[in-house]
Amino acid sequence: MDFKRFNTLPSFGTNTYLVWDKDRREAILIDPGAASRQMVNFVETNNITVKAIVNTHGHADHIGGNAYFQKKWGVPIWIHEADEEKLNNPQLNLSSFMGKEIISPGAERLLHDGDKIILGRKEIDVIHTPGHTKGGICLYYSILLFAGDTLFKGSIGRTDFPDGDLAELTRSIKEKLYSLPDETLVLPGHTEETRIGIEKRMNPFVRM
């Protein structure tokens, strides 16, 4: 499995990830914050076929590019069932408070904890990690964790939004993410990468 990070929304520092099976050249696009010609060029140059757009949660800075990429490649949008209604509701996805209402196309697949995303011969695990939003998820393969806005280097996702819950987020991280191997590379929705073992020891919000 291979991946590449794109900063599709510099004003919010949103990380968008293209993840693909190196043998089959089949990919998913995680959290497109905005349209990106750079990403389109990379996909076309490397003969990669994007299978789906996967949103780790339904906030505007992670779904803002859904419509563009769906139109470009004709691919479905997948999101956890608890965040589905955020896609086309600017108040729930918070875009109405940012001065530009974002309405994403609807989801064709609703994800749940324990689901598998198949790329070629590889399986990516869906881990439901509520707390930042009710439908927040992380995606795990081997030692790669695409963490959305659940866990950051030295920090955690905000819980002061309408459906945020600090106790729930703390439980998600400690019970689900900290059970992963210490060498697991954490690829967050914002900021730089880290590792599970480092966050266990150093993260002031969820130190074990």
N, C-alpha and C positions, 0 to 999 in steps of 0.2 A: 504494500500500500504506500502511496506517495501523496504528498499534499503541498499546496502553495498558499501562502497568506497574501491577501490584497487588502489595502486600506481604502475601502470604497467610500467612506464617509469621514474625511479628515477632521471636520468640525466636531465630530463626536468620537473620533478615534476608534471607529468600529472595525473590527477584524472580520473579514470575509474569507472563508476557506474553500478552496477547491480540493476535493479529496478523490483520488482515483486508483483503480486497480491497474498496476503497471502492465500486466499481461493482456487484459481485455480492453484497456483504454476507456473504461466506463467510470463515470464520475457522479458525485453529488456536489451541489453547491450549498454551502452552509452560511446562512445569515447575510444575504446580499443587502447591504445597507443602502445602496444606490446603484444606478447604472454605471457600468465600467467598460469602456472600449478596450482598455488594457487587458481585462480578463477575457473578453471575447477574442481578441487577437491571440492570446496565449492558448486558449482552447482550440482555435482553428489551426494554429501553427503546429500544435502537438497532436493533431488528429484525435482529440479526446471527445467522447460522446457524453454529454451531461444527461443523466437519467432523471434527476429530480432536484428540486429546491427544498432544502430542509431548514426550517426555522427553529432555533432552540427556544424561542419564545416570541410573543407577538408584539413587542414594542417597535415603534416606528423606525428606530435606527437599525433594526435588524430585518425589517421587511420592506424597506423603502424601494429596493430594487426588484422585488418579486415580479411586478407587472412587466418591467422591461425584459427581464431574462425569460419569463414565460413566453412572451410574444416572440422573442428572438429564437428560442429553441423549441417551443411547443412542449414544454415539460410540466409535469404536475408539481403542486406545492404540498408538502407534508409538514404537519405541525401536531403537537399534542392536543388531544381533544379539549382540554381545559382552557386552551388559549385560542381556539378556533375563532371565536366571535371577535377577537381583537383585530383580525385581518381586515375586515371591512367596516370597522367602527373607529373613527378618528379620536373619539373621546377615550375609548378603552386602550387604543394603542399609543395614546398620548400625543399624537401628532397635532391635534387641535390646539394644544397648549404651546406648540412650537411655531405657530403661524403658517403652517402649510399642511393641510389635511391630506393624509395618505390613506388610500383605499386599495388594498391588495386584492387580487383575484382570490376566490375561495380555495379551500384545501380539497384535494382529491383523496388524500389518505390521512386518517387521524391516528396518531401514534400513541402508544401506551408503554408503560414500564415493561421491560423484558422483550419488546419487539426486536426483530432483526431487520437490518437494511442490507440487502445483498448487492455487492458490487463484484461482478465476475465470480470468482470462487471465494471471495472474502465475505465475512459477516461482521457488520458493525452493530454493537449492542446499543439499544436505547435505554437510558437510565433516567427515570423521572425524578427530578430534583426540585420540588416546589419550594417556594420561599421568596425568590425575587418576583416570580409570578406563579400563579397556581399551576400553569402548564409548562413550567420550565423543564428543559431536558438537557442532558449531556449525551455525547456520542463517544463510545469507547471501542477501540480496536487495538489489540496487542498492548503496546505501552503508550498509545496515543489517546488522549482525552480531550475532545472538543467541548469545552466547559461552558460555552455561552456566557451568561452573566451570573453564574452560580459562584464560581471561585476565581479569584484573581491572585496575582503575586502580592502577597502581604495584605490582602483585603478580600472582601466578599461583595456580592451584589447588593444593591440598595434594597431596602425593605420598607421605604416610606411611601411607596406608591399604593394605590387603592387595594390591590390584592396581595401586597407583600406581607411577609410574616417572618420576623427574625428568628423566632424559636424553630419554625419549620425549616428555614434555610440552614440553620446550624445543624439540625438533625439530619437533613439531606447530605450535608458535607461530611459530617462525622460518621454517619452510619453507612453511607453508600460510596462516597468518593474516597474516604480514608481507608476503606477496606481494599482498595486497589494497591498494586505493588508500589513501593516507595519510588522506584525509578520511572514511574509513569510520567510522561511529558504532558503538562497541562497547557492547552492552547486556548486561551480565554477570548471572550468576545471583545475585550478592550485590554490595553496594556500588553506587556511582554509575557513571554512564556515562563513557566516555572515547573517544578516537579512536586509530586504528592508528598514525598518524604520531607522536602524543604518546608512545605506549608504546615505539615504536622508539627514540626519543631519551631517554626518561626512566625507563623501567621498570628497576629495578636487577637484576631476575632475568633479564630477556631483552632487554637493551639491544643494539642492533645497532652 
